[in-house]
Amino acid sequence: MTVTPNVREYAAGLPTDALPAYVYDLGALRVHAAAVRAALPAGVELYYAAKANPEAAVLEALRDAVDGYEVSSAGELAHVRQVAPGAPLAFGGPGKTPAEIAAAVEAGVHRWHLESVQELYQLAAALGNEQQVDVMLRVNVPVAEGSLESVALAMGGRPSPFGLDPSDVARALELLAGPIGQQLRLRGIHAHLGSGLSAAEHLAVAEQIVNWSAALAAKHGLRFDEVNIGGGMAVDYAEPAARFDWVEFGVGLAKLLDRRPELRLRIEPGRALTAYCGFYTTEVLDVKTSQGEPFAVVRGGTHHLRTPATKGHDQPFVVVPVQEWSHPWPRPSATGQISLTGQLCTPKDLLAQGIPVAEVRAGDRIVFAMAGAYAWNISHHDFLMHPHPNFLFI
């Protein structure tokens, strides 16, 4: 089931002038987040990567399940601080501006993920003489060949703008051993290397990150309290039921911590927490055939839901039939394989291609599932200046 029954019922009852709409099932989100939290062993902190979906209601729904939030800009920082005042924040991102650093210092960020030697200097310069903050070095940790072969999006394990190159770590540690270290307290290593990993794959990468971090600490006579292994848990849009195995992941992390009891591990999932709670709901405007291929044109499109165009996949959906047809002309319809497109004047406005359906008719509702992450917030909202969708929470 890609669409929860309560969302299907809710979508069927929405008036036409409420569409398109993002419908969020906050109850389902809370249940999922609680299950993720329960699967993680003691010694593992769960932070939510706000970039995946910063909707205030989503952030609030996660509050009881997460230990904090990861933010990557001053805008995210201010927004999350307003929605969840007092919640621990980790501040990351490869291009921190002086103004963002100053804002994060003022906000009392819980953890800093520093991505270059220059960022050490910048953060130290922004602090007052008596101020101290906790920092982690984000490193492009080397991993065994093939460890990241399956990832959908690689941030490390190869040339990358993210994090320190291993060859620069010694210089960073040298600085932290000097006067800068009085202001920047080094807590450990951060390494988010890729997205789209299964539980077994993520555990294999995590073990390499932890072992590399332990060897680095031993080499330099340091003690690391924390290792952040990032997010990147797989979300399969082609097989919505094939979810990341959080139980397997938790068992594996517990074994890893048994071998490194001095460490605290932190994970920062985004998509894998919220993708399943969001549904882009719209209606079919027209159904037509072009050179033997049927198309359903829906209200809205990739300017609202850019995910399928960005990732090159078909967005999973269900057709919710609407029996009423008030027009005097015949109702356009099609059966078999059909492609769903939006209202934009580009062939790239494609939400799903060649998907089998029993029937789809003009006036029917389409509910796109797995639209709770990297959806509205990454879309080109104002292209063609169509109205923005509604946002509804159940």
DOKELUM-998334 format. One record per residue (C-alpha): residue number from 1; residue in one letter; x, y, z. Coordinates in steps of 0.5 Angstrom, whole numbers, m for minus. Example, Ala and Ser with C-alpha at 12.3 -4.5 7.8 and 13.67 -1.06 7.14 Angstrom:
// residues 2
<k->1, r->A, xx->25, yy->m9, zz->16>
<k->2, r->S, xx->27, yy->m2, zz->14>
//
This chain:
// residues 394
<k->1, r->M, xx->0, yy->0, zz->0>
<k->2, r->T, xx->3, yy->6, zz->m2>
<k->3, r->V, xx->m2, yy->11, zz->0>
<k->4, r->T, xx->m5, yy->10, zz->7>
<k->5, r->P, xx->m13, yy->9, zz->8>
<k->6, r->N, xx->m14, yy->16, zz->11>
<k->7, r->V, xx->m10, yy->20, zz->6>
<k->8, r->R, xx->m14, yy->16, zz->0>
<k->9, r->E, xx->m20, yy->18, zz->4>
<k->10, r->Y, xx->m18, yy->25, zz->5>
<k->11, r->A, xx->m16, yy->26, zz->m2>
<k->12, r->A, xx->m22, yy->24, zz->m5>
<k->13, r->G, xx->m26, yy->29, zz->m1>
<k->14, r->L, xx->m22, yy->35, zz->m2>
<k->15, r->P, xx->m26, yy->40, zz->m7>
<k->16, r->T, xx->m23, yy->42, zz->m13>
<k->17, r->D, xx->m21, yy->49, zz->m11>
<k->18, r->A, xx->m16, yy->46, zz->m6>
<k->19, r->L, xx->m12, yy->42, zz->m11>
<k->20, r->P, xx->m6, yy->41, zz->m12>
<k->21, r->A, xx->m4, yy->40, zz->m5>
<k->22, r->Y, xx->1, yy->37, zz->m1>
<k->23, r->V, xx->m2, yy->32, zz->5>
<k->24, r->Y, xx->2, yy->30, zz->10>
<k->25, r->D, xx->0, yy->24, zz->15>
<k->26, r->L, xx->3, yy->26, zz->21>
<k->27, r->G, xx->0, yy->20, zz->25>
<k->28, r->A, xx->4, yy->16, zz->20>
<k->29, r->L, xx->10, yy->20, zz->21>
<k->30, r->R, xx->10, yy->19, zz->29>
<k->31, r->V, xx->9, yy->12, zz->29>
<k->32, r->H, xx->15, yy->11, zz->24>
<k->33, r->A, xx->20, yy->16, zz->27>
<k->34, r->A, xx->18, yy->12, zz->34>
<k->35, r->A, xx->20, yy->5, zz->31>
<k->36, r->V, xx->26, yy->8, zz->28>
<k->37, r->R, xx->28, yy->11, zz->35>
<k->38, r->A, xx->26, yy->4, zz->38>
<k->39, r->A, xx->31, yy->0, zz->33>
<k->40, r->L, xx->37, yy->4, zz->35>
<k->41, r->P, xx->41, yy->2, zz->41>
<k->42, r->A, xx->43, yy->6, zz->47>
<k->43, r->G, xx->49, yy->10, zz->45>
<k->44, r->V, xx->46, yy->12, zz->38>
<k->45, r->E, xx->44, yy->19, zz->37>
<k->46, r->L, xx->38, yy->21, zz->32>
<k->47, r->Y, xx->38, yy->28, zz->29>
<k->48, r->Y, xx->34, yy->30, zz->23>
<k->49, r->A, xx->37, yy->33, zz->17>
<k->50, r->A, xx->32, yy->39, zz->16>
<k->51, r->K, xx->34, yy->40, zz->9>
<k->52, r->A, xx->30, yy->34, zz->7>
<k->53, r->N, xx->23, yy->37, zz->9>
<k->54, r->P, xx->23, yy->43, zz->14>
<k->55, r->E, xx->15, yy->44, zz->14>
<k->56, r->A, xx->14, yy->46, zz->22>
<k->57, r->A, xx->9, yy->41, zz->23>
<k->58, r->V, xx->14, yy->36, zz->21>
<k->59, r->L, xx->19, yy->38, zz->25>
<k->60, r->E, xx->14, yy->38, zz->31>
<k->61, r->A, xx->12, yy->31, zz->30>
<k->62, r->L, xx->19, yy->29, zz->30>
<k->63, r->R, xx->21, yy->32, zz->36>
<k->64, r->D, xx->19, yy->27, zz->41>
<k->65, r->A, xx->23, yy->22, zz->37>
<k->66, r->V, xx->30, yy->25, zz->35>
<k->67, r->D, xx->35, yy->28, zz->40>
<k->68, r->G, xx->36, yy->34, zz->35>
<k->69, r->Y, xx->36, yy->37, zz->28>
<k->70, r->E, xx->42, yy->38, zz->23>
<k->71, r->V, xx->42, yy->45, zz->19>
<k->72, r->S, xx->46, yy->47, zz->14>
<k->73, r->S, xx->44, yy->55, zz->13>
<k->74, r->A, xx->43, yy->61, zz->17>
<k->75, r->G, xx->35, yy->60, zz->14>
<k->76, r->E, xx->35, yy->53, zz->17>
<k->77, r->L, xx->38, yy->55, zz->23>
<k->78, r->A, xx->33, yy->61, zz->25>
<k->79, r->H, xx->27, yy->57, zz->22>
<k->80, r->V, xx->28, yy->50, zz->26>
<k->81, r->R, xx->30, yy->54, zz->33>
<k->82, r->Q, xx->23, yy->58, zz->32>
<k->83, r->V, xx->20, yy->51, zz->31>
<k->84, r->A, xx->23, yy->47, zz->36>
<k->85, r->P, xx->26, yy->52, zz->41>
<k->86, r->G, xx->32, yy->49, zz->46>
<k->87, r->A, xx->33, yy->43, zz->41>
<k->88, r->P, xx->40, yy->41, zz->40>
<k->89, r->L, xx->43, yy->43, zz->33>
<k->90, r->A, xx->48, yy->41, zz->29>
<k->91, r->F, xx->51, yy->46, zz->24>
<k->92, r->G, xx->54, yy->43, zz->17>
<k->93, r->G, xx->55, yy->45, zz->10>
<k->94, r->P, xx->61, yy->46, zz->6>
<k->95, r->G, xx->60, yy->54, zz->4>
<k->96, r->K, xx->59, yy->57, zz->11>
<k->97, r->T, xx->59, yy->65, zz->10>
<k->98, r->P, xx->61, yy->69, zz->16>
<k->99, r->A, xx->54, yy->72, zz->17>
<k->100, r->E, xx->52, yy->65, zz->18>
<k->101, r->I, xx->57, yy->63, zz->23>
<k->102, r->A, xx->56, yy->69, zz->27>
<k->103, r->A, xx->49, yy->67, zz->27>
<k->104, r->A, xx->50, yy->60, zz->29>
<k->105, r->V, xx->55, yy->62, zz->34>
<k->106, r->E, xx->49, yy->67, zz->37>
<k->107, r->A, xx->44, yy->61, zz->37>
<k->108, r->G, xx->49, yy->57, zz->41>
<k->109, r->V, xx->49, yy->51, zz->36>
<k->110, r->H, xx->50, yy->44, zz->40>
<k->111, r->R, xx->55, yy->41, zz->35>
<k->112, r->W, xx->59, yy->44, zz->29>
<k->113, r->H, xx->61, yy->40, zz->23>
<k->114, r->L, xx->67, yy->44, zz->20>
<k->115, r->E, xx->69, yy->42, zz->13>
<k->116, r->S, xx->76, yy->45, zz->12>
<k->117, r->V, xx->82, yy->48, zz->15>
<k->118, r->Q, xx->79, yy->55, zz->13>
<k->119, r->E, xx->73, yy->54, zz->17>
<k->120, r->L, xx->77, yy->53, zz->23>
<k->121, r->Y, xx->80, yy->60, zz->23>
<k->122, r->Q, xx->73, yy->63, zz->21>
<k->123, r->L, xx->70, yy->60, zz->27>
<k->124, r->A, xx->75, yy->61, zz->32>
<k->125, r->A, xx->75, yy->69, zz->29>
<k->126, r->A, xx->68, yy->69, zz->30>
<k->127, r->L, xx->68, yy->67, zz->38>
<k->128, r->G, xx->70, yy->71, zz->43>
<k->129, r->N, xx->76, yy->70, zz->47>
<k->130, r->E, xx->72, yy->67, zz->53>
<k->131, r->Q, xx->67, yy->63, zz->48>
<k->132, r->Q, xx->68, yy->55, zz->47>
<k->133, r->V, xx->64, yy->51, zz->42>
<k->134, r->D, xx->64, yy->43, zz->40>
<k->135, r->V, xx->67, yy->41, zz->34>
<k->136, r->M, xx->67, yy->35, zz->29>
<k->137, r->L, xx->72, yy->35, zz->23>
<k->138, r->R, xx->68, yy->33, zz->17>
<k->139, r->V, xx->73, yy->28, zz->13>
<k->140, r->N, xx->72, yy->25, zz->6>
<k->141, r->V, xx->74, yy->18, zz->10>
<k->142, r->P, xx->77, yy->13, zz->5>
<k->143, r->V, xx->73, yy->7, zz->4>
<k->144, r->A, xx->75, yy->0, zz->1>
<k->145, r->E, xx->73, yy->0, zz->m6>
<k->146, r->G, xx->66, yy->m2, zz->m8>
<k->147, r->S, xx->63, yy->0, zz->m1>
<k->148, r->L, xx->60, yy->6, zz->m4>
<k->149, r->E, xx->58, yy->3, zz->m11>
<k->150, r->S, xx->51, yy->2, zz->m10>
<k->151, r->V, xx->50, yy->9, zz->m7>
<k->152, r->A, xx->45, yy->14, zz->m11>
<k->153, r->L, xx->48, yy->20, zz->m9>
<k->154, r->A, xx->56, yy->20, zz->m7>
<k->155, r->M, xx->59, yy->25, zz->m3>
<k->156, r->G, xx->65, yy->22, zz->m1>
<k->157, r->G, xx->70, yy->16, zz->m2>
<k->158, r->R, xx->72, yy->20, zz->m9>
<k->159, r->P, xx->74, yy->27, zz->m10>
<k->160, r->S, xx->69, yy->31, zz->m7>
<k->161, r->P, xx->67, yy->39, zz->m5>
<k->162, r->F, xx->65, yy->36, zz->2>
<k->163, r->G, xx->69, yy->35, zz->8>
<k->164, r->L, xx->77, yy->35, zz->9>
<k->165, r->D, xx->81, yy->31, zz->5>
<k->166, r->P, xx->85, yy->26, zz->9>
<k->167, r->S, xx->91, yy->29, zz->7>
<k->168, r->D, xx->89, yy->36, zz->11>
<k->169, r->V, xx->87, yy->33, zz->17>
<k->170, r->A, xx->94, yy->33, zz->20>
<k->171, r->R, xx->94, yy->40, zz->19>
<k->172, r->A, xx->87, yy->41, zz->22>
<k->173, r->L, xx->89, yy->37, zz->28>
<k->174, r->E, xx->95, yy->41, zz->29>
<k->175, r->L, xx->91, yy->48, zz->29>
<k->176, r->L, xx->87, yy->45, zz->34>
<k->177, r->A, xx->93, yy->43, zz->39>
<k->178, r->G, xx->94, yy->50, zz->39>
<k->179, r->P, xx->91, yy->57, zz->41>
<k->180, r->I, xx->85, yy->55, zz->37>
<k->181, r->G, xx->84, yy->49, zz->41>
<k->182, r->Q, xx->82, yy->53, zz->47>
<k->183, r->Q, xx->76, yy->55, zz->43>
<k->184, r->L, xx->74, yy->49, zz->39>
<k->185, r->R, xx->74, yy->43, zz->43>
<k->186, r->L, xx->75, yy->37, zz->38>
<k->187, r->R, xx->69, yy->32, zz->40>
<k->188, r->G, xx->70, yy->27, zz->34>
<k->189, r->I, xx->70, yy->26, zz->26>
<k->190, r->H, xx->64, yy->27, zz->22>
<k->191, r->A, xx->63, yy->23, zz->15>
<k->192, r->H, xx->57, yy->23, zz->11>
<k->193, r->L, xx->59, yy->19, zz->4>
<k->194, r->G, xx->53, yy->17, zz->0>
<k->195, r->S, xx->46, yy->16, zz->0>
<k->196, r->G, xx->42, yy->10, zz->m2>
<k->197, r->L, xx->45, yy->5, zz->2>
<k->198, r->S, xx->42, yy->m1, zz->5>
<k->199, r->A, xx->42, yy->m3, zz->12>
<k->200, r->A, xx->48, yy->m8, zz->11>
<k->201, r->E, xx->52, yy->m3, zz->6>
<k->202, r->H, xx->51, yy->3, zz->11>
<k->203, r->L, xx->54, yy->m2, zz->17>
<k->204, r->A, xx->60, yy->m4, zz->13>
<k->205, r->V, xx->61, yy->4, zz->11>
<k->206, r->A, xx->60, yy->6, zz->18>
<k->207, r->E, xx->65, yy->0, zz->21>
<k->208, r->Q, xx->70, yy->3, zz->16>
<k->209, r->I, xx->69, yy->10, zz->19>
<k->210, r->V, xx->69, yy->8, zz->26>
<k->211, r->N, xx->76, yy->4, zz->25>
<k->212, r->W, xx->79, yy->10, zz->21>
<k->213, r->S, xx->77, yy->15, zz->26>
<k->214, r->A, xx->80, yy->10, zz->32>
<k->215, r->A, xx->86, yy->10, zz->28>
<k->216, r->L, xx->87, yy->17, zz->27>
<k->217, r->A, xx->86, yy->18, zz->35>
<k->218, r->A, xx->91, yy->13, zz->37>
<k->219, r->K, xx->96, yy->16, zz->32>
<k->220, r->H, xx->95, yy->23, zz->35>
<k->221, r->G, xx->94, yy->21, zz->42>
<k->222, r->L, xx->87, yy->24, zz->42>
<k->223, r->R, xx->81, yy->21, zz->45>
<k->224, r->F, xx->74, yy->22, zz->40>
<k->225, r->D, xx->68, yy->22, zz->44>
<k->226, r->E, xx->63, yy->22, zz->38>
<k->227, r->V, xx->63, yy->19, zz->31>
<k->228, r->N, xx->58, yy->22, zz->26>
<k->229, r->I, xx->56, yy->17, zz->21>
<k->230, r->G, xx->51, yy->21, zz->17>
<k->231, r->G, xx->45, yy->19, zz->14>
<k->232, r->G, xx->44, yy->16, zz->7>
<k->233, r->M, xx->39, yy->11, zz->9>
<k->234, r->A, xx->36, yy->8, zz->2>
<k->235, r->V, xx->29, yy->10, zz->0>
<k->236, r->D, xx->27, yy->6, zz->m6>
<k->237, r->Y, xx->22, yy->10, zz->m10>
<k->238, r->A, xx->21, yy->4, zz->m15>
<k->239, r->E, xx->19, yy->m1, zz->m9>
<k->240, r->P, xx->16, yy->3, zz->m4>
<k->241, r->A, xx->15, yy->m3, zz->1>
<k->242, r->A, xx->22, yy->m4, zz->1>
<k->243, r->R, xx->24, yy->0, zz->6>
<k->244, r->F, xx->31, yy->1, zz->10>
<k->245, r->D, xx->31, yy->m5, zz->15>
<k->246, r->W, xx->32, yy->0, zz->22>
<k->247, r->V, xx->32, yy->m7, zz->26>
<k->248, r->E, xx->38, yy->m10, zz->22>
<k->249, r->F, xx->41, yy->m3, zz->23>
<k->250, r->G, xx->40, yy->m2, zz->30>
<k->251, r->V, xx->43, yy->m9, zz->32>
<k->252, r->G, xx->49, yy->m8, zz->27>
<k->253, r->L, xx->51, yy->m1, zz->31>
<k->254, r->A, xx->50, yy->m5, zz->38>
<k->255, r->K, xx->55, yy->m10, zz->36>
<k->256, r->L, xx->60, yy->m4, zz->33>
<k->257, r->L, xx->59, yy->0, zz->40>
<k->258, r->D, xx->60, yy->m6, zz->44>
<k->259, r->R, xx->67, yy->m6, zz->40>
<k->260, r->R, xx->68, yy->1, zz->42>
<k->261, r->P, xx->64, yy->3, zz->48>
<k->262, r->E, xx->68, yy->9, zz->49>
<k->263, r->L, xx->64, yy->12, zz->43>
<k->264, r->R, xx->58, yy->16, zz->42>
<k->265, r->L, xx->55, yy->15, zz->35>
<k->266, r->R, xx->50, yy->20, zz->31>
<k->267, r->I, xx->46, yy->19, zz->25>
<k->268, r->E, xx->43, yy->24, zz->21>
<k->269, r->P, xx->37, yy->21, zz->17>
<k->270, r->G, xx->33, yy->26, zz->13>
<k->271, r->R, xx->29, yy->23, zz->7>
<k->272, r->A, xx->28, yy->16, zz->10>
<k->273, r->L, xx->25, yy->19, zz->16>
<k->274, r->T, xx->20, yy->23, zz->12>
<k->275, r->A, xx->19, yy->21, zz->5>
<k->276, r->Y, xx->13, yy->16, zz->7>
<k->277, r->C, xx->9, yy->21, zz->10>
<k->278, r->G, xx->8, yy->26, zz->5>
<k->279, r->F, xx->3, yy->26, zz->m1>
<k->280, r->Y, xx->2, yy->30, zz->m7>
<k->281, r->T, xx->m5, yy->30, zz->m9>
<k->282, r->T, xx->m8, yy->33, zz->m15>
<k->283, r->E, xx->m13, yy->32, zz->m21>
<k->284, r->V, xx->m13, yy->29, zz->m28>
<k->285, r->L, xx->m14, yy->35, zz->m33>
<k->286, r->D, xx->m14, yy->32, zz->m39>
<k->287, r->V, xx->m13, yy->25, zz->m42>
<k->288, r->K, xx->m10, yy->24, zz->m49>
<k->289, r->T, xx->m6, yy->20, zz->m54>
<k->290, r->S, xx->0, yy->22, zz->m58>
<k->291, r->Q, xx->2, yy->17, zz->m63>
<k->292, r->G, xx->m1, yy->11, zz->m60>
<k->293, r->E, xx->2, yy->13, zz->m53>
<k->294, r->P, xx->m3, yy->15, zz->m47>
<k->295, r->F, xx->m2, yy->21, zz->m43>
<k->296, r->A, xx->m6, yy->24, zz->m37>
<k->297, r->V, xx->m4, yy->31, zz->m36>
<k->298, r->V, xx->m5, yy->33, zz->m28>
<k->299, r->R, xx->m6, yy->40, zz->m25>
<k->300, r->G, xx->1, yy->42, zz->m22>
<k->301, r->G, xx->7, yy->38, zz->m24>
<k->302, r->T, xx->14, yy->38, zz->m23>
<k->303, r->H, xx->15, yy->45, zz->m21>
<k->304, r->H, xx->11, yy->43, zz->m15>
<k->305, r->L, xx->14, yy->36, zz->m14>
<k->306, r->R, xx->21, yy->36, zz->m18>
<k->307, r->T, xx->23, yy->29, zz->m14>
<k->308, r->P, xx->22, yy->25, zz->m20>
<k->309, r->A, xx->25, yy->29, zz->m25>
<k->310, r->T, xx->31, yy->30, zz->m21>
<k->311, r->K, xx->32, yy->23, zz->m19>
<k->312, r->G, xx->30, yy->20, zz->m26>
<k->313, r->H, xx->25, yy->16, zz->m23>
<k->314, r->D, xx->17, yy->15, zz->m23>
<k->315, r->Q, xx->14, yy->17, zz->m17>
<k->316, r->P, xx->9, yy->12, zz->m14>
<k->317, r->F, xx->2, yy->14, zz->m15>
<k->318, r->V, xx->m5, yy->11, zz->m14>
<k->319, r->V, xx->m11, yy->13, zz->m18>
<k->320, r->V, xx->m17, yy->15, zz->m14>
<k->321, r->P, xx->m24, yy->15, zz->m18>
<k->322, r->V, xx->m29, yy->21, zz->m18>
<k->323, r->Q, xx->m35, yy->18, zz->m21>
<k->324, r->E, xx->m38, yy->25, zz->m22>
<k->325, r->W, xx->m37, yy->28, zz->m29>
<k->326, r->S, xx->m42, yy->35, zz->m30>
<k->327, r->H, xx->m40, yy->37, zz->m37>
<k->328, r->P, xx->m44, yy->35, zz->m43>
<k->329, r->W, xx->m38, yy->32, zz->m47>
<k->330, r->P, xx->m35, yy->25, zz->m47>
<k->331, r->R, xx->m30, yy->24, zz->m41>
<k->332, r->P, xx->m23, yy->23, zz->m43>
<k->333, r->S, xx->m20, yy->16, zz->m41>
<k->334, r->A, xx->m15, yy->11, zz->m42>
<k->335, r->T, xx->m13, yy->4, zz->m40>
<k->336, r->G, xx->m7, yy->0, zz->m40>
<k->337, r->Q, xx->0, yy->4, zz->m39>
<k->338, r->I, xx->0, yy->11, zz->m38>
<k->339, r->S, xx->5, yy->17, zz->m37>
<k->340, r->L, xx->3, yy->23, zz->m32>
<k->341, r->T, xx->5, yy->30, zz->m34>
<k->342, r->G, xx->4, yy->37, zz->m31>
<k->343, r->Q, xx->2, yy->43, zz->m34>
<k->344, r->L, xx->9, yy->46, zz->m36>
<k->345, r->C, xx->11, yy->47, zz->m43>
<k->346, r->T, xx->17, yy->42, zz->m43>
<k->347, r->P, xx->17, yy->35, zz->m44>
<k->348, r->K, xx->21, yy->34, zz->m38>
<k->349, r->D, xx->15, yy->36, zz->m34>
<k->350, r->L, xx->14, yy->28, zz->m33>
<k->351, r->L, xx->12, yy->25, zz->m26>
<k->352, r->A, xx->11, yy->18, zz->m28>
<k->353, r->Q, xx->12, yy->14, zz->m35>
<k->354, r->G, xx->9, yy->8, zz->m38>
<k->355, r->I, xx->5, yy->6, zz->m31>
<k->356, r->P, xx->0, yy->0, zz->m32>
<k->357, r->V, xx->m7, yy->3, zz->m29>
<k->358, r->A, xx->m14, yy->0, zz->m29>
<k->359, r->E, xx->m17, yy->6, zz->m32>
<k->360, r->V, xx->m16, yy->14, zz->m31>
<k->361, r->R, xx->m21, yy->19, zz->m33>
<k->362, r->A, xx->m21, yy->27, zz->m33>
<k->363, r->G, xx->m23, yy->29, zz->m26>
<k->364, r->D, xx->m20, yy->23, zz->m23>
<k->365, r->R, xx->m15, yy->24, zz->m17>
<k->366, r->I, xx->m8, yy->22, zz->m17>
<k->367, r->V, xx->m5, yy->21, zz->m10>
<k->368, r->F, xx->3, yy->21, zz->m11>
<k->369, r->A, xx->6, yy->18, zz->m5>
<k->370, r->M, xx->13, yy->18, zz->m2>
<k->371, r->A, xx->13, yy->26, zz->m3>
<k->372, r->G, xx->15, yy->28, zz->4>
<k->373, r->A, xx->22, yy->29, zz->3>
<k->374, r->Y, xx->26, yy->33, zz->m2>
<k->375, r->A, xx->20, yy->35, zz->m6>
<k->376, r->W, xx->16, yy->42, zz->m5>
<k->377, r->N, xx->23, yy->45, zz->m2>
<k->378, r->I, xx->27, yy->43, zz->m8>
<k->379, r->S, xx->22, yy->45, zz->m13>
<k->380, r->H, xx->22, yy->51, zz->m18>
<k->381, r->H, xx->16, yy->54, zz->m15>
<k->382, r->D, xx->15, yy->60, zz->m20>
<k->383, r->F, xx->16, yy->57, zz->m27>
<k->384, r->L, xx->10, yy->59, zz->m31>
<k->385, r->M, xx->8, yy->62, zz->m25>
<k->386, r->H, xx->2, yy->57, zz->m23>
<k->387, r->P, xx->m1, yy->58, zz->m16>
<k->388, r->H, xx->3, yy->54, zz->m11>
<k->389, r->P, xx->0, yy->48, zz->m8>
<k->390, r->N, xx->m4, yy->48, zz->m1>
<k->391, r->F, xx->m1, yy->44, zz->5>
<k->392, r->L, xx->m6, yy->40, zz->9>
<k->393, r->F, xx->m4, yy->36, zz->15>
<k->394, r->I, xx->m8, yy->30, zz->18>
//
